[in-house]
């Protein structure tokens, strides 16, 4: 575009040699490069083959007149500025020349200063025209790029908003308008928080996520279930990302995906129902057989104890003397019978507890509902859950805790997370033979913005091959287990958008780690909370 890096070239077209020589001398002295031709045909050939900035063209030439050269130039090389020269100029000629595209007219003879000023003007006009042409091309490029960008944005299968640094909507794609607006509305320049409040049931959580993104300049993502859009309940994944001039909001409609997943879960449950019924029936049958056997044994021992007591009562009522040997024999027999009754009773209680655990697993597996999340003190939930699990412990287990005092609230269903902790702690209790230790902890992980629950034990541990399947339905390493407890745990954690993992070594123990998203108040600085590492 910029031609100042080379010498400007001027074409002189005149059939008089003296005039060509004179103009060449003047223009060379002024710093221009000069091309000389003596006819209209030669001028057209030069314009076609040479890079020329401007041309001084005589009106009257031997073959073609200057107007023909002018017309050719403006038709084929419009960037060349033409100054027509003539000794026979009239007002009519000048008007026609200007109409045909000539920049100016010079009447012969002319003064050097006038000549050079007209040539300088021609160069200036050429530069301006080239500049305008460049700007016009850039405008068209930007316009095409904008149209291309809009077509791409409108083809994305997500609702898209861009927001400027003032918090106002700068663009909105067609899918967003289709989902959230019943008729054509102008959303551009609308305040983004106003949009959130108008279009989302849980608008405060959305606004809090948006503010967190702005403060940290890091992308945030969250799921929005059961949002009212028109007369429907829709589910969305909300993502906010920082941009150089504001932010990008993406709303992915996951309603179909959510419904399909629910249908798939239902089909999976139905497909597993036969296997589950068979497994549970077998387990219940074994437990019932044990209960009947132990109950029968307890009844027989109770009858024997009754006979011994009646014999003692008869001896006393008849006034027969009771010597030490007689008393020792009968008291010893009573002690033996009582011990056997206690043994039968313990077995009965154990089998009844196993039945209760199987039934609870079945109910949790078949009735798992979407979490009802509220801002919750995670430490209180963990404390209560461990307290419940400890009441079932009959072993010599030491419980140690390390609960962070600065942990932020968590957005959870407290009843569901309580059941998760209970199941994990019970699993830890059952893994310990004899004496052992269970440690339960909470903390905050700044890198992921998550709260964490950790339960570790000194139990028997889990083989590496079993670790891969421990969360599979109906898979269990216990002889009387249903294989559903940890399945329910994983499903609950997943519905909370969290994750669960284990670290275990046979003979040394196991650690369960549960991570859950922190609530909106996690924006505050949680301090230097430490998480114990192994």
C-alpha positions in Angstrom: 0.0 0.0 0.0 2.7 2.5 0.9 4.8 3.6 -2.2 7.1 6.0 -0.4 9.8 3.3 -0.3 10.5 3.7 -4.0 10.9 6.7 -6.4 7.6 7.8 -7.9 7.2 7.1 -11.6 5.6 9.5 -14.0 4.7 8.8 -17.6 5.0 11.7 -20.0 2.9 11.3 -23.2 3.6 13.9 -25.9 4.3 13.8 -29.6 6.7 16.8 -29.4 10.2 15.8 -28.5 11.1 19.2 -27.1 8.2 19.1 -24.6 9.1 15.6 -23.6 12.7 16.6 -23.0 11.7 19.7 -21.0 9.3 17.8 -18.8 11.9 15.0 -18.2 14.4 17.6 -17.1 12.0 19.3 -14.6 10.6 16.1 -13.2 14.0 14.4 -12.8 15.3 17.4 -10.9 12.2 17.2 -8.6 13.1 13.6 -7.8 10.8 11.7 -9.9 11.5 8.8 -12.3 10.3 9.6 -15.8 9.0 7.4 -18.6 8.7 9.0 -22.1 6.4 8.0 -25.0 5.3 9.8 -28.1 2.0 8.2 -28.9 -1.3 7.1 -27.5 -0.7 3.4 -28.4 2.8 3.6 -26.7 1.1 5.2 -23.6 -1.4 2.3 -23.3 1.4 -0.3 -23.7 3.5 1.4 -21.0 0.5 1.6 -18.6 -0.1 -2.1 -19.1 3.4 -3.2 -18.5 5.0 -0.6 -16.1 4.2 0.4 -12.6 3.2 4.1 -13.0 2.0 6.5 -10.3 0.8 9.4 -12.6 0.7 10.4 -16.2 1.0 13.7 -18.0 -0.9 13.2 -21.3 -1.2 15.6 -24.2 -4.7 16.0 -25.4 -3.8 16.0 -29.1 -1.6 13.0 -30.2 -0.8 11.7 -33.6 -2.7 8.4 -33.4 -5.1 8.4 -30.3 -6.1 11.5 -28.5 -5.5 12.1 -24.9 -9.2 11.3 -24.0 -8.8 7.7 -25.4 -5.7 7.2 -23.2 -7.6 8.7 -20.2 -10.5 6.4 -20.7 -8.3 3.3 -21.0 -6.4 4.2 -17.9 -9.4 4.9 -15.7 -11.1 1.7 -17.0 -8.1 -0.6 -16.5 -5.6 1.1 -14.1 -7.8 3.4 -12.0 -5.0 4.0 -9.4 -3.0 6.1 -12.0 -3.8 9.7 -11.7 -4.0 11.5 -15.2 -3.2 15.2 -15.8 -4.2 16.2 -19.3 -2.1 18.9 -21.2 -3.1 21.0 -24.1 -2.3 24.3 -25.8 -5.9 24.4 -27.1 -7.9 24.0 -23.9 -11.5 25.2 -23.7 -13.9 25.2 -20.8 -15.8 22.4 -22.5 -12.7 20.3 -22.9 -11.9 20.7 -19.2 -15.4 19.7 -18.1 -15.4 16.6 -20.3 -11.9 15.6 -19.1 -12.9 15.9 -15.4 -16.0 13.8 -16.2 -13.9 11.1 -17.8 -11.7 10.9 -14.7 -8.9 13.3 -15.2 -7.5 14.7 -12.0 -6.4 18.0 -13.5 -5.8 20.0 -16.7 -2.6 21.9 -17.6 -2.7 24.6 -20.3 0.5 24.9 -22.4 2.8 26.7 -21.9 2.9 26.2 -18.2 5.1 27.4 -15.4 7.4 25.0 -13.6 5.9 25.8 -10.1 2.4 25.1 -11.4 3.5 21.9 -13.1 5.2 20.6 -10.0 2.3 21.6 -7.7 -0.2 19.7 -9.9 2.1 16.6 -10.0 2.5 16.8 -6.2 -1.3 17.0 -5.9 -1.6 13.9 -8.1 0.8 12.0 -5.9 -1.1 13.1 -2.8 -4.5 12.1 -4.3 -3.1 8.7 -5.4 -1.8 8.1 -1.8 -5.2 9.0 -0.4 -7.0 6.8 -2.9 -4.7 3.9 -2.1 -5.2 4.5 1.6 -9.0 4.6 1.2 -8.8 1.4 -0.9 -6.7 -0.3 1.8 -9.1 0.8 4.5 -12.1 -0.3 2.5 -10.4 -3.7 2.0 -9.7 -4.0 5.7 -13.3 -3.0 6.5 -14.6 -5.7 4.2 -12.2 -8.2 5.7 -13.4 -7.3 9.2 -17.0 -7.4 8.1 -16.5 -10.9 6.5 -14.6 -12.1 9.6 -17.5 -10.8 11.8 -20.0 -12.6 9.7 -17.9 -15.7 9.7 -17.5 -15.6 13.5 -21.2 -15.0 13.9 -22.0 -18.0 11.7 -19.6 -20.2 13.7 -21.1 -19.0 17.0 -24.6 -19.5 15.8 -23.6 -23.1 14.6 -22.3 -24.0 18.1 -24.9 -26.3 19.8 -24.7 -24.2 23.0 -26.2 -21.0 24.1 -23.4 -18.4 24.0 -23.1 -14.9 25.6 -20.2 -12.6 25.7 -20.0 -9.9 28.4 -17.9 -6.8 28.4 -15.8 -5.5 31.4 -18.8 -3.4 32.5 -20.9 -6.6 33.0 -23.1 -5.9 30.0 -24.0 -8.4 27.2 -22.1 -7.7 24.0 -23.2 -10.7 21.9 -25.7 -13.5 22.1 -26.1 -16.3 19.6 -29.3 -17.6 18.1 -29.6 -20.7 20.3 -29.6 -18.6 23.4 -32.4 -16.4 22.0 -34.3 -19.5 21.0 -34.1 -21.2 24.5 -34.6 -18.2 26.8 -36.8 -15.8 24.8 -40.3 -16.4 23.3 -40.1 -13.5 20.9 -37.4 -11.3 19.4 -35.9 -9.1 22.1 -32.8 -7.0 22.1 -30.5 -8.4 24.8 -27.4 -6.5 23.7 -26.2 -4.1 26.4 -28.4 -5.7 29.0 -26.9 -6.2 32.4 -25.8 -9.8 32.7 -26.9 -10.1 36.4 -30.4 -9.0 35.3 -30.4 -11.8 32.7 -29.4 -14.3 35.4 -32.1 -13.2 37.8 -34.8 -13.3 35.1 -33.9 -16.6 33.5 -32.6 -18.8 36.3 -34.5 -20.2 39.4 -31.2 -20.5 41.3 -29.9 -17.2 40.1 -27.9 -16.4 43.2 -25.7 -19.5 42.7 -25.2 -18.5 39.0 -24.2 -15.0 40.0 -21.9 -16.3 42.7 -20.1 -18.5 40.1 -19.9 -15.6 37.7 -18.4 -13.3 40.3 -15.9 -16.1 41.3 -14.8 -16.3 37.7 -14.3 -12.5 37.5 -12.4 -12.4 40.8 -10.0 -15.3 40.1 -9.9 -14.9 36.3 -10.3 -18.7 36.0 -13.1 -20.6 34.3 -15.9 -22.0 36.6 -18.5 -24.7 35.8 -21.6 -25.9 37.5 -24.7 -27.9 36.9 -28.2 -26.4 37.1 -31.0 -28.9 37.6 -34.7 -28.3 37.2 -34.5 -24.8 35.8 -37.9 -23.5 34.7 -37.8 -22.4 31.0 -41.3 -21.7 29.7 -43.4 -24.6 31.0 -40.5 -27.1 31.1 -38.0 -28.2 33.6 -34.6 -28.0 31.9 -31.1 -28.9 33.0 -28.0 -26.9 32.1 -24.2 -26.9 32.4 -23.2 -23.3 33.1 -19.6 -22.3 32.2 -18.0 -18.9 32.6 -14.6 -18.1 31.2 -12.5 -14.9 31.3 -11.7 -13.0 28.1 -9.3 -10.1 27.4 -12.2 -7.7 27.1 -14.8 -9.3 29.5 -16.0 -12.9 29.7 -17.7 -15.7 27.8 -20.8 -17.5 29.2 -21.8 -20.9 27.8 -25.0 -22.6 28.7 -25.2 -26.2 27.5 -28.7 -27.8 27.6 -28.1 -31.2 29.1 -31.8 -32.1 29.5 -31.8 -34.8 26.9 -28.5 -36.2 28.2 -29.8 -36.1 31.8 -33.1 -37.8 30.8 -31.2 -40.4 28.7 -28.9 -41.1 31.6 -31.9 -41.5 34.0 -33.5 -43.9 31.5 -30.2 -45.8 31.1 -29.8 -46.0 34.9 -33.4 -47.4 35.1 -32.7 -50.0 32.4 -29.5 -51.0 34.1 -31.3 -51.4 37.3 -33.9 -53.5 35.6 -31.3 -55.6 33.9 -29.5 -56.2 37.2 -32.7 -56.9 39.0 -32.8 -60.6 38.3 -29.2 -61.0 39.4 -29.8 -58.8 42.4 -33.0 -60.7 43.5 -31.1 -64.0 43.1 -28.2 -62.7 45.2 -30.3 -61.1 47.9 -32.6 -64.1 48.0 -29.6 -66.4 48.5 -28.2 -64.2 51.2 -31.5 -63.8 53.0 -32.0 -67.6 52.7 -28.7 -68.3 54.3 -29.3 -65.7 57.1 -32.8 -67.0 57.8 -31.4 -70.6 58.0 -28.8 -69.4 60.5 -31.4 -67.4 62.4 -33.7 -70.5 62.6 -30.8 -72.8 63.6 -29.5 -70.4 66.3 -33.1 -69.6 67.6 -33.8 -73.4 67.9 -30.5 -73.9 69.7 -31.4 -71.1 72.1 -34.8 -72.5 72.7 -33.3 -76.0 73.5 -30.8 -74.5 75.9 -33.5 -72.4 77.6 -35.6 -75.7 78.1 -32.5 -77.4 79.6 -31.9 -74.3 81.9 -35.6 -74.5 82.9 -35.3 -78.2 83.9 -32.2 -77.5 86.0 -33.9 -74.6 87.7 -37.0 -76.6 88.4 -34.9 -79.5 89.9 -33.2 -76.9 92.2 -36.6 -75.4 93.1 -38.0 -78.9 94.0 -35.0 -79.8 96.1 -35.4 -76.5 98.0 -39.2 -76.8 98.4 -38.9 -80.4 99.8 -36.4 -79.3 102.4 -33.8 -81.7 101.1 -30.3 -80.8 102.3 -28.0 -79.1 99.7 -24.4 -79.8 100.1 -21.5 -78.0 98.5 -20.9 -80.7 95.9 -24.5 -80.6 94.8 -24.6 -76.8 94.5 -21.3 -76.8 92.6 -22.6 -79.3 90.0 -25.8 -77.5 89.4 -24.4 -74.0 89.3 -21.7 -75.2 86.9 -24.4 -76.7 84.6 -26.4 -73.4 84.8 -23.3 -71.4 83.8 -22.6 -73.7 80.8 -26.2 -73.4 79.6 -26.2 -69.6 80.0 -22.9 -69.3 78.1 -24.4 -71.3 75.2 -27.6 -69.1 75.2 -25.4 -66.0 75.0 -23.5 -67.5 72.1 -26.7 -68.3 70.3 -28.0 -64.8 71.0 -24.9 -63.2 69.7 -25.2 -65.1 66.4 -28.8 -64.2 66.1 -28.0 -60.4 66.6 -25.2 -60.7 64.0 -27.5 -62.3 61.4 -30.3 -59.8 62.1 -27.8 -56.9 61.6 -26.7 -58.4 58.3 -30.3 -58.7 57.2 -30.8 -55.1 58.1 -27.7 -54.0 56.2 -28.9 -56.0 53.1 -32.3 -54.4 53.2 -30.9 -50.9 53.6 -28.5 -51.5 50.6 -31.5 -52.6 48.5 -33.5 -49.5 49.5 -30.7 -47.1 48.8 -29.9 -48.8 45.4 -33.5 -48.6 44.2 -34.5 -45.2 45.7 -31.6 -43.0 45.1 -33.0 -39.5 44.5 -31.3 -36.3 43.2 -29.6 -34.5 46.0 -31.4 -31.7 47.8 -28.4 -29.4 48.2 -28.0 -26.8 50.9 -25.1 -24.9 52.3 -23.8 -27.3 55.0 -21.2 -27.5 57.7 -19.3 -30.6 56.5 -17.6 -31.2 59.8 -21.0 -31.5 61.6 -22.1 -34.1 59.0 -18.9 -36.1 59.4 -19.0 -36.1 63.2 -22.6 -37.3 63.2 -22.0 -40.0 60.7 -18.9 -41.4 62.5 -20.9 -41.3 65.8 -23.6 -43.5 64.2 -21.0 -45.9 62.7 -19.1 -46.2 66.0 -22.3 -47.3 67.8 -22.2 -50.5 65.6 -18.6 -51.2 66.5 -17.9 -54.2 68.9 -14.1 -54.2 68.4 -11.3 -52.5 70.1 -10.8 -49.7 67.6 -9.3 -46.3 68.3 -10.9 -43.4 66.4 -8.8 -40.3 65.6 -10.0 -37.1 63.9 -8.5 -34.1 62.2 -11.3 -31.7 61.2 -10.3 -28.4 59.6 -11.8 -25.4 61.5 -11.5 -23.2 58.5 -13.2 -25.4 55.9 -15.8 -23.5 53.9 -19.4 -24.7 53.7 -20.3 -27.3 51.1 -23.3 -27.4 48.8 -24.5 -30.9 49.6 -27.5 -33.0 50.6 -26.5 -33.6 54.3 -28.5 -36.8 54.7 -27.0 -38.4 51.6 -23.4 -37.4 52.5 -24.0 -38.6 56.0 -24.9 -42.0 54.6 -21.8 -42.0 52.5 -19.5 -41.4 55.5 -21.4 -44.1 57.5 -20.9 -46.7 54.8 -17.2 -45.8 54.4 -16.6 -46.0 58.2 -18.5 -49.2 58.6 -16.4 -50.7 55.7 -13.3 -49.6 57.6 -14.6 -51.2 60.9 -15.3 -54.5 59.1 -11.8 -54.5 57.6 -10.1 -54.5 61.0 -9.5 -57.8 62.9 -8.9 -57.2 66.6 -7.4 -53.9 67.5 -6.9 -51.1 65.0 -7.2 -47.4 64.2 -9.5 -45.3 62.0 -8.7 -41.7 61.2 -11.3 -39.4 59.7 -10.4 -35.9 58.4 -11.8 -32.9 56.5 -10.0 -30.1 54.6 -10.0 -27.7 51.7 -8.1 -28.2 48.5 -7.4 -24.7 47.0 -6.1 -26.0 43.7 -9.5 -27.6 42.9 -11.8 -25.5 45.1 -13.1 -28.6 46.7 -13.8 -29.8 50.2 -12.4 -33.2 51.1 -13.3 -36.1 53.5 -10.7 -38.7 54.2 -11.2 -42.0 56.1 -8.2 -44.3 56.6 -7.9 -47.5 58.6 -5.3 -50.0 59.6 -7.4 -53.0 58.4 -6.6 -55.9 56.1 -6.4 -53.7 53.0 -7.7 -54.5 49.5 -5.9 -56.4 46.7 -5.1 -54.3 43.6 -7.2 -56.6 41.5 -10.2 -55.9 43.8 -9.6 -52.2 43.9 -10.6 -51.9 40.2 -14.0 -53.5 40.9 -14.8 -52.4 44.4 -17.4 -49.8 43.1 -19.1 -52.3 40.7 -22.6 -53.4 41.5 -22.9 -56.8 43.3 -19.1 -57.1 43.6 -18.1 -57.9 47.1 -15.2 -59.6 48.9 -17.4 -60.3 51.9 -19.1 -63.7 52.2 -22.4 -62.1 53.3 -22.2 -58.8 51.5 -24.6 -57.5 48.8 -22.0 -55.5 46.8 -24.2 -52.4 46.8 -22.9 -50.3 49.7 -20.0 -48.7 47.8 -22.1 -48.5 44.6 -24.5 -46.3 46.5 -21.6 -44.3 47.9 -20.2 -43.7 44.4 -23.6 -42.8 42.9 -24.3 -40.2 45.6 -20.8 -38.6 45.2 -21.3 -38.5 41.5 -24.7 -36.8 41.8 -22.9 -34.2 43.9 -20.5 -33.5 41.0 -17.7 -34.9 43.3 -15.3 -37.8 43.0 -14.2 -40.7 45.2 -11.0 -42.7 45.2 -9.2 -45.2 47.3 -5.6 -46.0 48.2 -5.0 -49.5 49.7 -2.3 -51.9 50.5 -3.0 -55.5 51.7 -2.0 -56.0 55.3 -1.6 -52.2 55.9 -5.0 -50.6 55.5 -7.1 -48.5 53.2 -7.9 -44.8 52.7 -11.1 -43.5 51.1 -10.9 -39.9 49.7 -14.2 -38.0 48.8 -14.0 -34.6 47.1 -17.1 -32.4 46.9 -17.5 -28.9 45.4 -17.4 -26.1 48.0 -20.3 -23.7 48.3 -20.4 -20.2 46.9 -18.9 -18.8 50.1 -15.7 -20.6 49.3 -14.7 -17.4 47.5 -13.4 -16.2 50.8 -9.8 -17.0 51.6 -9.8 -20.3 53.5 -6.5 -19.8 55.0 -3.6 -22.3 55.1 -5.7 -25.4 55.6 -3.5 -28.5 55.5 -4.4 -31.9 54.1 -2.5 -34.8 55.6 -0.7 -36.8 52.9 0.5 -40.4 53.1 
